[in-house]
């Protein structure tokens, strides 16, 4: 079982951020505070554009 990190771009302010693919808390943009991902018990549901999957 491997976990991935995701590079995402906020749809509101276009800021890029790296998030954990199995986060257990809501992930918000560090610039504008918009919700980027929500936990689902496994993988996160991403509300932003995924630019790259990092391992």
HTML snippet that shows the backbone in 3Dmol.js (N, CA, C, O; Angstrom):
<script src="https://3Dmol.org/build/3Dmol-min.js"></script>
<div id="view" style="width:600px;height:400px;position:relative"></div>
<script>
const pdb = `
ATOM      1  N   UNK A   1       0.851  -1.171   0.000  1.00  0.00           N
ATOM      2  CA  UNK A   1       0.000   0.000   0.000  1.00  0.00           C
ATOM      3  C   UNK A   1       0.895   1.232   0.000  1.00  0.00           C
ATOM      4  O   UNK A   1       1.581   1.511   0.983  1.00  0.00           O
ATOM      5  N   UNK A   2       0.884   1.964  -1.105  1.00  0.00           N
ATOM      6  CA  UNK A   2       1.709   3.159  -1.202  1.00  0.00           C
ATOM      7  C   UNK A   2       0.830   4.399  -1.201  1.00  0.00           C
ATOM      8  O   UNK A   2      -0.291   4.386  -1.710  1.00  0.00           O
ATOM      9  N   UNK A   3       1.349   5.455  -0.630  1.00  0.00           N
ATOM     10  CA  UNK A   3       0.640   6.720  -0.584  1.00  0.00           C
ATOM     11  C   UNK A   3       1.294   7.688  -1.546  1.00  0.00           C
ATOM     12  O   UNK A   3       2.502   7.630  -1.777  1.00  0.00           O
ATOM     13  N   UNK A   4       0.504   8.566  -2.100  1.00  0.00           N
ATOM     14  CA  UNK A   4       0.990   9.525  -3.080  1.00  0.00           C
ATOM     15  C   UNK A   4       0.768  10.943  -2.580  1.00  0.00           C
ATOM     16  O   UNK A   4      -0.124  11.212  -1.775  1.00  0.00           O
ATOM     17  N   UNK A   5       1.594  11.826  -3.076  1.00  0.00           N
ATOM     18  CA  UNK A   5       1.393  13.248  -2.879  1.00  0.00           C
ATOM     19  C   UNK A   5       0.916  13.820  -4.206  1.00  0.00           C
ATOM     20  O   UNK A   5       1.294  13.326  -5.269  1.00  0.00           O
ATOM     21  N   UNK A   6       0.094  14.849  -4.151  1.00  0.00           N
ATOM     22  CA  UNK A   6      -0.465  15.456  -5.352  1.00  0.00           C
ATOM     23  C   UNK A   6      -0.102  16.935  -5.394  1.00  0.00           C
ATOM     24  O   UNK A   6      -0.219  17.638  -4.390  1.00  0.00           O
ATOM     25  N   UNK A   7       0.339  17.404  -6.557  1.00  0.00           N
ATOM     26  CA  UNK A   7       0.533  18.838  -6.749  1.00  0.00           C
ATOM     27  C   UNK A   7      -0.752  19.356  -7.385  1.00  0.00           C
ATOM     28  O   UNK A   7      -1.113  18.934  -8.484  1.00  0.00           O
ATOM     29  N   UNK A   8      -1.439  20.261  -6.707  1.00  0.00           N
ATOM     30  CA  UNK A   8      -2.719  20.772  -7.187  1.00  0.00           C
ATOM     31  C   UNK A   8      -2.660  22.291  -7.343  1.00  0.00           C
ATOM     32  O   UNK A   8      -1.832  22.964  -6.728  1.00  0.00           O
ATOM     33  N   UNK A   9      -3.558  22.814  -8.179  1.00  0.00           N
ATOM     34  CA  UNK A   9      -3.659  24.259  -8.381  1.00  0.00           C
ATOM     35  C   UNK A   9      -5.035  24.707  -7.925  1.00  0.00           C
ATOM     36  O   UNK A   9      -6.049  24.151  -8.346  1.00  0.00           O
ATOM     37  N   UNK A  10      -5.068  25.708  -7.068  1.00  0.00           N
ATOM     38  CA  UNK A  10      -6.321  26.255  -6.556  1.00  0.00           C
ATOM     39  C   UNK A  10      -7.093  26.905  -7.707  1.00  0.00           C
ATOM     40  O   UNK A  10      -6.525  27.699  -8.457  1.00  0.00           O
ATOM     41  N   UNK A  11      -8.387  26.576  -7.856  1.00  0.00           N
ATOM     42  CA  UNK A  11      -9.164  27.167  -8.943  1.00  0.00           C
ATOM     43  C   UNK A  11      -9.468  28.653  -8.744  1.00  0.00           C
ATOM     44  O   UNK A  11      -9.805  29.353  -9.699  1.00  0.00           O
ATOM     45  N   UNK A  12      -9.349  29.127  -7.516  1.00  0.00           N
ATOM     46  CA  UNK A  12      -9.682  30.525  -7.226  1.00  0.00           C
ATOM     47  C   UNK A  12      -8.489  31.452  -7.426  1.00  0.00           C
ATOM     48  O   UNK A  12      -8.582  32.428  -8.171  1.00  0.00           O
ATOM     49  N   UNK A  13      -7.358  31.155  -6.761  1.00  0.00           N
ATOM     50  CA  UNK A  13      -6.209  32.073  -6.793  1.00  0.00           C
ATOM     51  C   UNK A  13      -5.047  31.557  -7.638  1.00  0.00           C
ATOM     52  O   UNK A  13      -4.042  32.253  -7.786  1.00  0.00           O
ATOM     53  N   UNK A  14      -5.167  30.345  -8.196  1.00  0.00           N
ATOM     54  CA  UNK A  14      -4.152  29.724  -9.065  1.00  0.00           C
ATOM     55  C   UNK A  14      -2.844  29.391  -8.344  1.00  0.00           C
ATOM     56  O   UNK A  14      -1.829  29.148  -8.998  1.00  0.00           O
ATOM     57  N   UNK A  15      -2.851  29.375  -7.039  1.00  0.00           N
ATOM     58  CA  UNK A  15      -1.683  29.007  -6.255  1.00  0.00           C
ATOM     59  C   UNK A  15      -1.493  27.491  -6.314  1.00  0.00           C
ATOM     60  O   UNK A  15      -2.471  26.744  -6.311  1.00  0.00           O
ATOM     61  N   UNK A  16      -0.242  27.033  -6.369  1.00  0.00           N
ATOM     62  CA  UNK A  16       0.047  25.601  -6.394  1.00  0.00           C
ATOM     63  C   UNK A  16       0.444  25.127  -5.005  1.00  0.00           C
ATOM     64  O   UNK A  16       1.097  25.847  -4.250  1.00  0.00           O
ATOM     65  N   UNK A  17       0.037  23.901  -4.681  1.00  0.00           N
ATOM     66  CA  UNK A  17       0.282  23.356  -3.356  1.00  0.00           C
ATOM     67  C   UNK A  17       0.420  21.846  -3.470  1.00  0.00           C
ATOM     68  O   UNK A  17      -0.196  21.233  -4.342  1.00  0.00           O
ATOM     69  N   UNK A  18       1.213  21.244  -2.607  1.00  0.00           N
ATOM     70  CA  UNK A  18       1.356  19.790  -2.569  1.00  0.00           C
ATOM     71  C   UNK A  18       0.537  19.269  -1.392  1.00  0.00           C
ATOM     72  O   UNK A  18       0.686  19.731  -0.261  1.00  0.00           O
ATOM     73  N   UNK A  19      -0.337  18.293  -1.682  1.00  0.00           N
ATOM     74  CA  UNK A  19      -1.193  17.722  -0.644  1.00  0.00           C
ATOM     75  C   UNK A  19      -0.988  16.210  -0.603  1.00  0.00           C
ATOM     76  O   UNK A  19      -0.505  15.616  -1.566  1.00  0.00           O
ATOM     77  N   UNK A  20      -1.357  15.595   0.513  1.00  0.00           N
ATOM     78  CA  UNK A  20      -1.246  14.158   0.697  1.00  0.00           C
ATOM     79  C   UNK A  20      -2.490  13.487   0.121  1.00  0.00           C
ATOM     80  O   UNK A  20      -3.608  13.934   0.376  1.00  0.00           O
ATOM     81  N   UNK A  21      -2.308  12.435  -0.641  1.00  0.00           N
ATOM     82  CA  UNK A  21      -3.409  11.758  -1.311  1.00  0.00           C
ATOM     83  C   UNK A  21      -4.378  11.031  -0.401  1.00  0.00           C
ATOM     84  O   UNK A  21      -5.478  10.683  -0.829  1.00  0.00           O
ATOM     85  N   UNK A  22      -3.996  10.794   0.845  1.00  0.00           N
ATOM     86  CA  UNK A  22      -4.873  10.127   1.806  1.00  0.00           C
ATOM     87  C   UNK A  22      -4.995  10.962   3.082  1.00  0.00           C
ATOM     88  O   UNK A  22      -4.922  10.430   4.189  1.00  0.00           O
ATOM     89  N   UNK A  23      -5.179  12.249   2.920  1.00  0.00           N
ATOM     90  CA  UNK A  23      -5.285  13.160   4.069  1.00  0.00           C
ATOM     91  C   UNK A  23      -6.516  12.821   4.902  1.00  0.00           C
ATOM     92  O   UNK A  23      -7.536  12.388   4.365  1.00  0.00           O
ATOM     93  N   UNK A  24      -6.422  13.016   6.202  1.00  0.00           N
ATOM     94  CA  UNK A  24      -7.529  12.709   7.099  1.00  0.00           C
ATOM     95  C   UNK A  24      -8.266  13.964   7.564  1.00  0.00           C
ATOM     96  O   UNK A  24      -9.195  13.884   8.367  1.00  0.00           O
ATOM     97  N   UNK A  25      -7.847  15.116   7.056  1.00  0.00           N
ATOM     98  CA  UNK A  25      -8.491  16.394   7.395  1.00  0.00           C
ATOM     99  C   UNK A  25      -8.759  17.153   6.101  1.00  0.00           C
ATOM    100  O   UNK A  25      -8.153  16.862   5.070  1.00  0.00           O
ATOM    101  N   UNK A  26      -9.663  18.124   6.154  1.00  0.00           N
ATOM    102  CA  UNK A  26      -9.923  18.982   5.005  1.00  0.00           C
ATOM    103  C   UNK A  26      -8.652  19.771   4.702  1.00  0.00           C
ATOM    104  O   UNK A  26      -8.028  20.319   5.610  1.00  0.00           O
ATOM    105  N   UNK A  27      -8.272  19.826   3.434  1.00  0.00           N
ATOM    106  CA  UNK A  27      -7.086  20.563   3.013  1.00  0.00           C
ATOM    107  C   UNK A  27      -7.550  21.855   2.371  1.00  0.00           C
ATOM    108  O   UNK A  27      -8.359  21.839   1.443  1.00  0.00           O
ATOM    109  N   UNK A  28      -7.029  22.994   2.870  1.00  0.00           N
ATOM    110  CA  UNK A  28      -7.415  24.299   2.339  1.00  0.00           C
ATOM    111  C   UNK A  28      -6.210  24.980   1.707  1.00  0.00           C
ATOM    112  O   UNK A  28      -5.062  24.699   2.054  1.00  0.00           O
ATOM    113  N   UNK A  29      -6.494  25.877   0.777  1.00  0.00           N
ATOM    114  CA  UNK A  29      -5.449  26.653   0.118  1.00  0.00           C
ATOM    115  C   UNK A  29      -4.778  27.555   1.152  1.00  0.00           C
ATOM    116  O   UNK A  29      -5.444  28.185   1.973  1.00  0.00           O
ATOM    117  N   UNK A  30      -3.466  27.603   1.096  1.00  0.00           N
ATOM    118  CA  UNK A  30      -2.716  28.416   2.053  1.00  0.00           C
ATOM    119  C   UNK A  30      -2.822  29.906   1.756  1.00  0.00           C
ATOM    120  O   UNK A  30      -2.534  30.729   2.625  1.00  0.00           O
ATOM    121  N   UNK A  31      -3.228  30.263   0.547  1.00  0.00           N
ATOM    122  CA  UNK A  31      -3.317  31.670   0.149  1.00  0.00           C
ATOM    123  C   UNK A  31      -4.719  32.224   0.372  1.00  0.00           C
ATOM    124  O   UNK A  31      -4.885  33.231   1.061  1.00  0.00           O
ATOM    125  N   UNK A  32      -5.733  31.574  -0.209  1.00  0.00           N
ATOM    126  CA  UNK A  32      -7.092  32.133  -0.159  1.00  0.00           C
ATOM    127  C   UNK A  32      -8.057  31.354   0.741  1.00  0.00           C
ATOM    128  O   UNK A  32      -9.207  31.762   0.904  1.00  0.00           O
ATOM    129  N   UNK A  33      -7.610  30.248   1.321  1.00  0.00           N
ATOM    130  CA  UNK A  33      -8.385  29.449   2.275  1.00  0.00           C
ATOM    131  C   UNK A  33      -9.538  28.673   1.637  1.00  0.00           C
ATOM    132  O   UNK A  33     -10.451  28.246   2.343  1.00  0.00           O
ATOM    133  N   UNK A  34      -9.513  28.483   0.331  1.00  0.00           N
ATOM    134  CA  UNK A  34     -10.542  27.690  -0.341  1.00  0.00           C
ATOM    135  C   UNK A  34     -10.285  26.202  -0.102  1.00  0.00           C
ATOM    136  O   UNK A  34      -9.130  25.787  -0.011  1.00  0.00           O
ATOM    137  N   UNK A  35     -11.341  25.397   0.001  1.00  0.00           N
ATOM    138  CA  UNK A  35     -11.212  23.963   0.230  1.00  0.00           C
ATOM    139  C   UNK A  35     -10.676  23.286  -1.034  1.00  0.00           C
ATOM    140  O   UNK A  35     -11.278  23.394  -2.102  1.00  0.00           O
ATOM    141  N   UNK A  36      -9.539  22.588  -0.910  1.00  0.00           N
ATOM    142  CA  UNK A  36      -8.925  21.901  -2.036  1.00  0.00           C
ATOM    143  C   UNK A  36      -9.224  20.412  -2.043  1.00  0.00           C
ATOM    144  O   UNK A  36      -9.308  19.806  -3.111  1.00  0.00           O
ATOM    145  N   UNK A  37      -9.387  19.808  -0.861  1.00  0.00           N
ATOM    146  CA  UNK A  37      -9.638  18.372  -0.785  1.00  0.00           C
ATOM    147  C   UNK A  37     -10.365  18.032   0.510  1.00  0.00           C
ATOM    148  O   UNK A  37     -10.168  18.674   1.542  1.00  0.00           O
ATOM    149  N   UNK A  38     -11.213  17.001   0.427  1.00  0.00           N
ATOM    150  CA  UNK A  38     -11.920  16.525   1.612  1.00  0.00           C
ATOM    151  C   UNK A  38     -11.649  15.030   1.786  1.00  0.00           C
ATOM    152  O   UNK A  38     -11.557  14.302   0.798  1.00  0.00           O
ATOM    153  N   UNK A  39     -11.522  14.570   3.023  1.00  0.00           N
ATOM    154  CA  UNK A  39     -11.248  13.153   3.272  1.00  0.00           C
ATOM    155  C   UNK A  39     -12.499  12.308   3.003  1.00  0.00           C
ATOM    156  O   UNK A  39     -13.628  12.771   3.166  1.00  0.00           O
ATOM    157  N   UNK A  40     -12.267  11.052   2.586  1.00  0.00           N
ATOM    158  CA  UNK A  40     -13.389  10.141   2.332  1.00  0.00           C
ATOM    159  C   UNK A  40     -13.228   8.821   3.077  1.00  0.00           C
ATOM    160  O   UNK A  40     -14.027   7.902   2.897  1.00  0.00           O
ATOM    161  N   UNK A  41     -12.204   8.726   3.908  1.00  0.00           N
ATOM    162  CA  UNK A  41     -11.927   7.475   4.602  1.00  0.00           C
ATOM    163  C   UNK A  41     -10.812   6.701   3.934  1.00  0.00           C
ATOM    164  O   UNK A  41     -10.298   5.740   4.505  1.00  0.00           O
ATOM    165  N   UNK A  42     -10.438   7.095   2.754  1.00  0.00           N
ATOM    166  CA  UNK A  42      -9.337   6.495   1.993  1.00  0.00           C
ATOM    167  C   UNK A  42      -8.633   7.616   1.252  1.00  0.00           C
ATOM    168  O   UNK A  42      -7.973   8.460   1.857  1.00  0.00           O
ATOM    169  N   UNK A  43      -8.780   7.613  -0.051  1.00  0.00           N
ATOM    170  CA  UNK A  43      -8.224   8.694  -0.851  1.00  0.00           C
ATOM    171  C   UNK A  43      -9.068   9.953  -0.677  1.00  0.00           C
ATOM    172  O   UNK A  43     -10.260   9.874  -0.378  1.00  0.00           O
ATOM    173  N   UNK A  44      -8.441  11.115  -0.866  1.00  0.00           N
ATOM    174  CA  UNK A  44      -9.176  12.374  -0.734  1.00  0.00           C
ATOM    175  C   UNK A  44      -9.976  12.656  -1.999  1.00  0.00           C
ATOM    176  O   UNK A  44      -9.628  12.203  -3.090  1.00  0.00           O
ATOM    177  N   UNK A  45     -11.051  13.411  -1.828  1.00  0.00           N
ATOM    178  CA  UNK A  45     -11.793  13.926  -2.979  1.00  0.00           C
ATOM    179  C   UNK A  45     -11.215  15.302  -3.270  1.00  0.00           C
ATOM    180  O   UNK A  45     -11.307  16.208  -2.443  1.00  0.00           O
ATOM    181  N   UNK A  46     -10.625  15.454  -4.435  1.00  0.00           N
ATOM    182  CA  UNK A  46      -9.919  16.681  -4.787  1.00  0.00           C
ATOM    183  C   UNK A  46     -10.868  17.649  -5.477  1.00  0.00           C
ATOM    184  O   UNK A  46     -11.585  17.272  -6.403  1.00  0.00           O
ATOM    185  N   UNK A  47     -10.870  18.915  -5.017  1.00  0.00           N
ATOM    186  CA  UNK A  47     -11.717  19.967  -5.580  1.00  0.00           C
ATOM    187  C   UNK A  47     -10.875  20.972  -6.360  1.00  0.00           C
ATOM    188  O   UNK A  47     -11.313  22.102  -6.578  1.00  0.00           O
ATOM    189  N   UNK A  48      -9.690  20.584  -6.778  1.00  0.00           N
ATOM    190  CA  UNK A  48      -8.779  21.458  -7.505  1.00  0.00           C
ATOM    191  C   UNK A  48      -8.205  20.676  -8.678  1.00  0.00           C
ATOM    192  O   UNK A  48      -8.408  19.466  -8.781  1.00  0.00           O
ATOM    193  N   UNK A  49      -7.497  21.358  -9.551  1.00  0.00           N
ATOM    194  CA  UNK A  49      -6.882  20.698 -10.698  1.00  0.00           C
ATOM    195  C   UNK A  49      -5.603  19.989 -10.259  1.00  0.00           C
ATOM    196  O   UNK A  49      -4.721  20.609  -9.664  1.00  0.00           O
ATOM    197  N   UNK A  50      -5.501  18.693 -10.550  1.00  0.00           N
ATOM    198  CA  UNK A  50      -4.303  17.918 -10.231  1.00  0.00           C
ATOM    199  C   UNK A  50      -3.282  18.150 -11.346  1.00  0.00           C
ATOM    200  O   UNK A  50      -3.550  17.854 -12.511  1.00  0.00           O
ATOM    201  N   UNK A  51      -2.126  18.675 -10.989  1.00  0.00           N
ATOM    202  CA  UNK A  51      -1.083  18.959 -11.957  1.00  0.00           C
ATOM    203  C   UNK A  51      -0.112  17.802 -12.097  1.00  0.00           C
ATOM    204  O   UNK A  51       0.375  17.523 -13.193  1.00  0.00           O
ATOM    205  N   UNK A  52       0.174  17.118 -10.975  1.00  0.00           N
ATOM    206  CA  UNK A  52       1.188  16.066 -10.986  1.00  0.00           C
ATOM    207  C   UNK A  52       0.968  15.137  -9.813  1.00  0.00           C
ATOM    208  O   UNK A  52       0.559  15.568  -8.735  1.00  0.00           O
ATOM    209  N   UNK A  53       1.241  13.858 -10.025  1.00  0.00           N
ATOM    210  CA  UNK A  53       1.195  12.861  -8.956  1.00  0.00           C
ATOM    211  C   UNK A  53       2.645  12.531  -8.601  1.00  0.00           C
ATOM    212  O   UNK A  53       3.415  12.083  -9.451  1.00  0.00           O
ATOM    213  N   UNK A  54       3.007  12.754  -7.345  1.00  0.00           N
ATOM    214  CA  UNK A  54       4.353  12.516  -6.850  1.00  0.00           C
ATOM    215  C   UNK A  54       4.364  11.247  -6.005  1.00  0.00           C
ATOM    216  O   UNK A  54       3.379  10.949  -5.330  1.00  0.00           O
ATOM    217  N   UNK A  55       5.450  10.505  -6.033  1.00  0.00           N
ATOM    218  CA  UNK A  55       5.497   9.278  -5.223  1.00  0.00           C
ATOM    219  C   UNK A  55       6.501   9.395  -4.102  1.00  0.00           C
ATOM    220  O   UNK A  55       6.670   8.456  -3.324  1.00  0.00           O
TER     221      UNK A  55
END
`;
const viewer = $3Dmol.createViewer("view");
viewer.addModel(pdb, "pdb");
viewer.setStyle({}, {cartoon: {color: "spectrum"}});
viewer.zoomTo();
viewer.render();
</script>
